[in-house]
Amino acid sequence: MPAFEYVALDPQGHRRKGVLEADTARQIRQLLRDGGLLPLEVEAVEERGSGPRRTRRTRLRADELALLTRQIATLLATGAPVADALQTAARQARHPRIARVLHGVRARVVEGHGMSVGMADFPGVFDEVFRATVAAGEQSGRLDPVLARLADYTEARQAMQQRVQQALIYPGFLVGMSLVILAGLLGYVVPKIVQVFATMHAELPLLTRVLIATSGFLRHWGIALVIVLIAVAWLIRRALREDAVRERWQRLVLRLPLIGRLVRGIETARFTRTLSILAASGVPLLEGLGIASQVIGSLPMRRALQEVAARVREGSGVAAALDRSGYFPPMAVYLIASGEAGGHLEDMLWRAAEQQERETSATIGTALALFEPLTIVVMGMIVFSIVLAILLPIFQLDQLVK
C-alpha cells in the first residue's frame, strides 16, 4: 500500500503534516476530511521519478540513520515481519522526515519488493554501500545481523568524522582570531601611534617604514583585498569541481609529509571498514571493491582502487594489489594479507580500519600539539616586530629631531 505525505489545516487553521497509507491520493484526502482536516497537499512518498516535478531530497544525520537502522534490526531479531518492523519504527520516529522515509520504504515492501528497492527511492539517505549491504542481507536471509553491523558502521564513520572536525575547530579559531587581531593592529592601532613619525623629515628605520606602508595599504585597500581573496577562493573552488583539476590537486596533497599521511589514513580507514561490512554481508569481493571505492573522496586513491579491482579480477590478491598502488599504509596492507591467508578477510579489514583510525587520531593529536605553540610563536614574532618598529624611532628620537 503506497504512502502519501500530506499537508492539511485543522479546524483552528493550523497546518498539520504527516504520512498516511492508502491506495490512492483521493482516499488520503477523504481520510483527512473524515478526521476534520482540510487537505492542502497530498503527494506520494517518493524521491525518484521521471516526471518534471520531483519532491525534495530527504537527508538524515548519521546518528538518526544509525538509530533507525538499529531499531529495525532489533525488531527483525524478534521475528517481526519487515513491513511491521518498518511501521513500528516509523511510529517511534522523532522527526517527520524519518517517518516519511520509513513509510516510503514500507510502501515498496508491501508492494512485494525488497527493502533495498524501497531504500533506492531515497538515495540521499541510503547510499550505494547501504543498499548493497541490505540487498545482500536479504538474499542470504541474515537481514537483522546485517542491519546491526550497518548501524555499527554508521556510528563508527560518524565518530571518525566528528573527531576530525573537532580537532580542526580550535586551530581554525586560533588562526582566525590571530588574523583579526593582526588586521586590527595594522588597520587602526598602528596608524595612530606611528603617524607622528611619518610627519618627520628624517629617514625612519626600515622596519618602521615597512610597518607604515603595510598599515596604509590595509587602510586604503583592505576591503578590495578581502574581495579579491573571496574571488580567488571562489575561482579555486569552481576549478576544483573539474575532475582533472581536483585530481592533480589531491595528488599534490597526498605527497605532502603530514597532510598526505592524514588523508591516506582517513581514506584507508573508510575503505577498509566499508569493504569489511560488504564482505561480512555476503557481497562478492569484486563487487565490494567497486562499491567501496566510491566512498573514497580522493580521486587518485579511487583510481588506484579501480586498478586494484582489475588486478584482483586477474587473480591477484587484495593486499598485493593495494601494496602495488603505493597509496595505502603498510600496516593496513599487512593486516589484509593476514586476513586473506587465514580466511577471515572481513575481520582483518575491520581491524585495519580501527588501527588506521587510532593512528590518524594520534597523528592529529601530535600535529595539534605542534601547531598550537607554533601559531603562538608566529603571532608573538609578528607582534614583537610591530612593537620594535614603533620603539626604534623612539630610541633614535634625538637624531630624528636634529
C-alpha positions as CSV (number, residue, x, y, z in Angstrom):
1,M,0.0,0.0,0.0
2,P,1.6,3.3,-1.0
3,A,2.4,6.0,1.5
4,F,1.4,9.7,1.0
5,E,2.7,12.8,2.6
6,Y,0.1,15.4,3.4
7,V,-0.3,19.0,4.5
8,A,-3.7,19.9,5.9
9,L,-5.5,22.6,8.0
10,D,-7.2,21.7,11.3
11,P,-10.4,23.5,12.5
12,Q,-8.3,26.1,14.2
13,G,-6.4,26.9,11.0
14,H,-3.1,25.3,12.0
15,R,-1.1,23.5,9.4
16,R,-0.7,19.7,10.1
17,K,1.9,17.5,8.3
18,G,2.1,13.7,8.3
19,V,2.2,10.5,6.4
20,L,-0.7,8.1,5.7
21,E,-1.1,4.9,3.7
22,A,-3.9,4.3,1.2
23,D,-4.3,3.0,-2.3
24,T,-4.7,6.5,-3.9
25,A,-4.3,10.1,-3.1
26,R,-8.0,10.5,-3.3
27,Q,-8.5,8.1,-0.4
28,I,-6.0,10.1,1.7
29,R,-8.0,13.3,1.1
30,Q,-11.2,11.5,2.2
31,L,-9.5,10.2,5.3
32,L,-8.3,13.7,6.2
33,R,-11.8,15.2,5.7
34,D,-13.3,12.4,7.8
35,G,-10.8,13.4,10.5
36,G,-11.9,17.0,10.4
37,L,-8.9,18.2,8.4
38,L,-8.8,20.2,5.2
39,P,-6.2,18.7,2.8
40,L,-3.9,21.2,1.0
41,E,-1.2,18.9,-0.5
42,V,-1.1,15.2,-0.9
43,E,2.0,13.7,-2.6
44,A,3.4,10.2,-2.9
45,V,6.3,9.5,-0.6
46,E,9.0,9.0,-3.3
47,E,12.0,10.9,-4.5
48,R,12.8,9.4,-7.8
49,G,10.6,9.9,-10.8
50,S,10.7,10.7,-14.5
51,G,8.2,13.5,-14.3
52,P,9.1,17.2,-14.4
53,R,8.2,17.6,-10.7
54,R,10.4,15.9,-8.1
55,T,10.0,16.0,-4.4
56,R,12.8,17.4,-2.3
57,R,15.7,15.1,-1.4
58,T,15.4,13.9,2.2
59,R,18.6,13.7,4.2
60,L,19.2,12.3,7.7
61,R,22.0,12.8,10.1
62,A,24.4,9.9,10.7
63,D,23.1,9.4,14.2
64,E,19.5,9.4,13.0
65,L,20.4,6.8,10.3
66,A,22.2,4.7,12.9
67,L,19.3,4.8,15.3
68,L,16.6,3.8,12.9
69,T,18.9,1.0,11.4
70,R,19.4,-0.4,14.9
71,Q,15.7,-0.2,15.7
72,I,14.8,-2.1,12.6
73,A,17.5,-4.7,13.3
74,T,16.2,-5.2,16.8
75,L,12.6,-5.6,15.6
76,L,13.6,-8.1,12.9
77,A,15.6,-10.1,15.5
78,T,12.4,-10.6,17.5
79,G,10.8,-12.3,14.4
80,A,8.7,-9.3,13.3
81,P,8.0,-9.1,9.5
82,V,9.9,-6.4,7.6
83,A,6.7,-4.3,6.9
84,D,5.7,-4.4,10.6
85,A,9.2,-3.5,11.7
86,L,9.2,-0.5,9.4
87,Q,5.8,0.6,10.5
88,T,6.7,0.4,14.2
89,A,10.0,2.3,13.7
90,A,8.0,5.0,11.8
91,R,5.6,5.4,14.7
92,Q,8.6,5.8,17.1
93,A,10.4,8.3,14.8
94,R,11.3,11.5,16.5
95,H,11.1,13.6,13.3
96,P,8.5,13.7,10.4
97,R,11.3,13.3,7.8
98,I,12.4,10.0,9.4
99,A,8.8,8.7,9.4
100,R,8.5,9.8,5.8
101,V,11.5,7.7,4.8
102,L,10.3,4.7,6.7
103,H,6.8,4.9,5.2
104,G,8.2,5.2,1.7
105,V,10.4,2.1,2.2
106,R,7.5,0.2,3.7
107,A,5.2,1.1,0.8
108,R,7.7,-0.7,-1.5
109,V,7.9,-3.7,0.8
110,V,4.1,-4.0,0.9
111,E,4.1,-3.9,-2.9
112,G,6.3,-7.1,-2.8
113,H,9.7,-5.5,-3.4
114,G,12.7,-5.9,-1.1
115,M,13.7,-3.3,1.4
116,S,16.7,-2.4,-0.6
117,V,14.5,-1.5,-3.5
118,G,12.5,0.9,-1.2
119,M,15.7,2.4,0.0
120,A,16.8,3.1,-3.6
121,D,13.9,5.7,-3.7
122,F,15.8,7.7,-1.0
123,P,19.4,8.0,-2.3
124,G,20.1,11.0,-0.1
125,V,19.5,8.8,3.0
126,F,20.7,5.3,1.9
127,D,23.9,5.4,-0.2
128,E,25.0,2.6,-2.5
129,V,27.0,0.9,0.2
130,F,24.0,0.8,2.5
131,R,21.6,-0.5,-0.2
132,A,24.1,-3.2,-1.5
133,T,24.6,-4.4,2.0
134,V,20.9,-4.7,2.7
135,A,20.3,-6.5,-0.6
136,A,23.0,-9.0,0.3
137,G,21.4,-9.5,3.7
138,E,18.0,-10.1,2.1
139,Q,19.5,-12.7,-0.3
140,S,21.3,-14.5,2.5
141,G,18.3,-14.4,4.9
142,R,20.5,-12.7,7.5
143,L,19.0,-9.2,7.4
144,D,18.9,-8.4,11.1
145,P,22.6,-9.1,11.8
146,V,23.5,-7.2,8.7
147,L,21.5,-4.2,9.8
148,A,23.1,-4.3,13.2
149,R,26.5,-4.3,11.6
150,L,25.4,-1.4,9.4
151,A,24.4,0.5,12.5
152,D,27.9,-0.1,14.0
153,Y,29.5,1.0,10.7
154,T,27.4,4.2,10.5
155,E,28.2,5.1,14.1
156,A,32.0,4.4,13.6
157,R,32.0,6.6,10.5
158,Q,30.2,9.4,12.3
159,A,32.6,9.2,15.2
160,M,35.6,9.4,12.9
161,Q,34.2,12.5,11.1
162,Q,33.5,14.1,14.5
163,R,37.0,13.5,15.7
164,V,38.5,15.1,12.6
165,Q,36.1,18.1,12.8
166,Q,36.6,18.7,16.5
167,A,40.3,18.5,16.0
168,L,40.2,21.3,13.4
169,I,37.9,23.7,15.4
170,Y,40.5,25.1,17.8
171,P,43.3,25.6,15.2
172,G,40.8,27.3,12.9
173,F,39.6,29.5,15.6
174,L,43.1,30.3,16.7
175,V,44.2,31.3,13.2
176,G,41.1,33.3,12.6
177,M,41.4,35.3,15.8
178,S,45.1,35.9,15.0
179,L,44.3,37.3,11.6
180,V,41.6,39.5,13.1
181,I,43.9,40.8,15.8
182,L,46.7,41.5,13.3
183,A,44.3,43.3,10.9
184,G,43.1,45.4,13.9
185,L,46.6,46.3,14.9
186,L,47.7,47.3,11.4
187,G,44.5,49.0,10.4
188,Y,43.6,51.0,13.5
189,V,46.1,50.9,16.3
190,V,49.4,51.3,14.5
191,P,48.4,54.4,12.4
192,K,47.5,56.3,15.5
193,I,50.9,55.5,17.1
194,V,53.3,56.0,14.2
195,Q,51.6,58.9,12.4
196,V,53.8,61.3,14.5
197,F,56.9,59.6,12.9
198,A,55.5,59.9,9.4
199,T,55.5,63.7,9.6
200,M,59.2,63.9,10.4
201,H,61.5,64.8,7.6
202,A,64.3,62.5,8.9
203,E,64.6,59.0,7.5
204,L,62.9,56.4,9.6
205,P,64.2,52.9,10.2
206,L,63.4,50.4,7.5
207,L,61.2,48.3,9.8
208,T,59.1,51.3,10.7
209,R,58.7,52.4,7.1
210,V,57.6,48.8,6.2
211,L,55.0,49.0,9.0
212,I,53.7,52.3,8.0
213,A,53.4,51.2,4.3
214,T,51.6,48.0,5.3
215,S,49.2,49.8,7.6
216,G,48.5,52.4,4.8
217,F,47.9,49.6,2.3
218,L,45.4,47.8,4.6
219,R,43.5,51.0,5.4
220,H,43.1,52.0,1.7
221,W,42.9,48.6,0.0
222,G,41.7,46.3,2.8
223,I,38.2,45.9,1.5
224,A,39.5,45.4,-2.0
225,L,41.9,42.8,-0.7
226,V,39.1,40.9,1.0
227,I,37.0,41.0,-2.2
228,V,40.0,39.7,-4.2
229,L,40.6,36.9,-1.7
230,I,37.0,35.9,-1.8
231,A,37.0,35.9,-5.6
232,V,40.2,33.8,-5.7
233,A,38.7,31.3,-3.3
234,W,35.5,31.1,-5.4
235,L,37.6,30.6,-8.6
236,I,39.6,27.9,-6.9
237,R,36.5,26.1,-5.6
238,R,35.0,26.3,-9.1
239,A,38.1,24.9,-10.7
240,L,38.2,22.1,-8.2
241,R,34.8,20.9,-9.4
242,E,36.6,19.6,-12.6
243,D,37.8,16.1,-12.0
244,A,41.1,16.7,-13.8
245,V,42.0,19.8,-11.7
246,R,40.8,18.2,-8.5
247,E,42.8,15.0,-9.2
248,R,46.0,17.0,-9.8
249,W,45.4,18.9,-6.6
250,Q,44.7,15.8,-4.5
251,R,47.7,14.1,-5.9
252,L,49.8,17.0,-4.7
253,V,48.2,16.9,-1.3
254,L,49.0,13.2,-1.0
255,R,52.7,13.9,-1.4
256,L,52.8,16.4,1.5
257,P,54.6,14.9,4.5
258,L,52.0,15.2,7.3
259,I,48.7,16.2,5.5
260,G,49.2,13.4,2.9
261,R,49.7,10.8,5.7
262,L,46.5,12.0,7.3
263,V,44.5,11.9,4.1
264,R,45.7,8.4,3.3
265,G,44.9,7.2,6.8
266,I,41.4,8.6,6.8
267,E,40.6,7.3,3.3
268,T,42.1,3.8,4.1
269,A,40.0,3.5,7.2
270,R,36.9,4.5,5.3
271,F,37.6,2.0,2.5
272,T,38.6,-1.0,4.8
273,R,35.6,-0.5,7.0
274,T,33.2,-0.3,4.1
275,L,34.7,-3.4,2.4
276,S,34.6,-5.2,5.7
277,I,30.8,-4.6,6.1
278,L,30.2,-5.6,2.5
279,A,32.3,-8.8,2.7
280,A,30.6,-9.8,6.0
281,S,27.2,-9.3,4.4
282,G,28.0,-11.7,1.6
283,V,28.7,-9.2,-1.2
284,P,31.2,-10.7,-3.7
285,L,34.7,-9.3,-3.3
286,L,35.0,-7.8,-6.8
287,E,31.6,-6.1,-6.4
288,G,32.5,-4.9,-2.9
289,L,35.8,-3.4,-4.2
290,G,33.8,-1.4,-6.8
291,I,31.3,-0.2,-4.3
292,A,33.8,0.6,-1.5
293,S,35.9,2.6,-4.0
294,Q,33.0,5.1,-4.3
295,V,33.2,6.1,-0.7
296,I,36.8,7.4,-1.2
297,G,36.9,11.1,-1.6
298,S,40.5,11.2,-3.0
299,L,40.3,10.7,-6.8
300,P,43.9,9.3,-7.1
301,M,43.2,6.7,-4.4
302,R,39.8,5.9,-6.0
303,R,41.5,5.3,-9.4
304,A,44.1,3.2,-7.5
305,L,41.3,1.0,-6.1
306,Q,39.8,0.6,-9.5
307,E,43.2,-0.7,-10.7
308,V,43.2,-3.0,-7.6
309,A,39.8,-4.4,-8.6
310,A,41.2,-5.1,-12.1
311,R,44.2,-6.9,-10.7
312,V,42.1,-9.0,-8.3
313,R,39.9,-9.9,-11.3
314,E,43.0,-11.2,-13.0
315,G,43.9,-13.4,-10.0
316,S,46.0,-11.1,-7.7
317,G,45.4,-10.9,-4.0
318,V,43.9,-7.8,-2.5
319,A,46.8,-7.0,-0.2
320,A,49.4,-7.4,-3.1
321,A,47.3,-5.1,-5.3
322,L,46.9,-2.5,-2.6
323,D,50.6,-2.6,-1.8
324,R,51.5,-2.1,-5.5
325,S,49.4,1.1,-5.7
326,G,51.6,2.8,-3.1
327,Y,48.8,4.8,-1.5
328,F,47.8,2.5,1.3
329,P,49.7,2.3,4.7
330,P,51.9,-0.8,5.1
331,M,50.2,-1.8,8.4
332,A,46.8,-1.9,6.7
333,V,48.2,-4.0,3.8
334,Y,49.8,-6.4,6.3
335,L,46.6,-6.9,8.2
336,I,44.7,-7.5,4.9
337,A,47.3,-10.0,3.8
338,S,46.9,-11.8,7.1
339,G,43.1,-11.9,6.6
340,E,43.5,-13.4,3.1
341,A,45.9,-16.0,4.3
342,G,43.8,-17.0,7.3
343,G,40.4,-17.0,5.6
344,H,38.9,-14.2,7.7
345,L,39.3,-11.2,5.5
346,E,36.3,-9.2,6.8
347,D,37.6,-9.3,10.4
348,M,41.0,-8.1,9.4
349,L,39.6,-5.4,7.3
350,W,37.6,-4.2,10.3
351,R,40.7,-4.4,12.4
352,A,42.7,-2.5,9.8
353,A,40.1,0.3,9.9
354,E,40.3,0.6,13.6
355,Q,44.1,0.6,13.5
356,Q,44.1,3.4,10.9
357,E,41.6,5.4,12.9
358,R,43.7,5.2,16.0
359,E,46.8,6.1,14.1
360,T,45.0,9.0,12.5
361,S,43.8,10.3,15.8
362,A,47.3,10.1,17.2
363,T,48.7,11.9,14.2
364,I,46.1,14.7,14.5
365,G,46.9,15.0,18.2
366,T,50.6,15.3,17.5
367,A,50.0,17.8,14.8
368,L,47.8,19.9,17.0
369,A,50.4,19.7,19.8
370,L,52.9,21.2,17.4
371,F,50.6,23.6,15.6
372,E,49.2,25.5,18.7
373,P,52.6,26.6,20.1
374,L,53.9,27.3,16.6
375,T,50.9,29.6,15.9
376,I,51.5,31.4,19.2
377,V,55.3,31.8,18.4
378,V,54.5,33.2,14.9
379,M,52.0,35.7,16.3
380,G,54.4,36.6,19.1
381,M,57.1,37.3,16.4
382,I,54.7,39.5,14.4
383,V,53.6,41.5,17.5
384,F,57.3,41.8,18.5
385,S,58.1,43.2,15.0
386,I,55.3,45.7,15.3
387,V,56.4,46.8,18.8
388,L,60.0,47.0,17.6
389,A,59.0,49.1,14.6
390,I,57.3,51.6,17.0
391,L,60.2,51.6,19.5
392,L,63.1,52.0,17.0
393,P,62.2,55.7,16.2
394,I,61.8,56.4,19.9
395,F,65.3,55.1,20.5
396,Q,66.6,57.3,17.7
397,L,64.4,60.3,18.7
398,D,67.4,62.6,19.3
399,Q,68.8,62.0,15.9
400,L,65.4,62.3,14.2
401,V,64.8,65.7,16.0
402,K,68.2,67.0,14.9
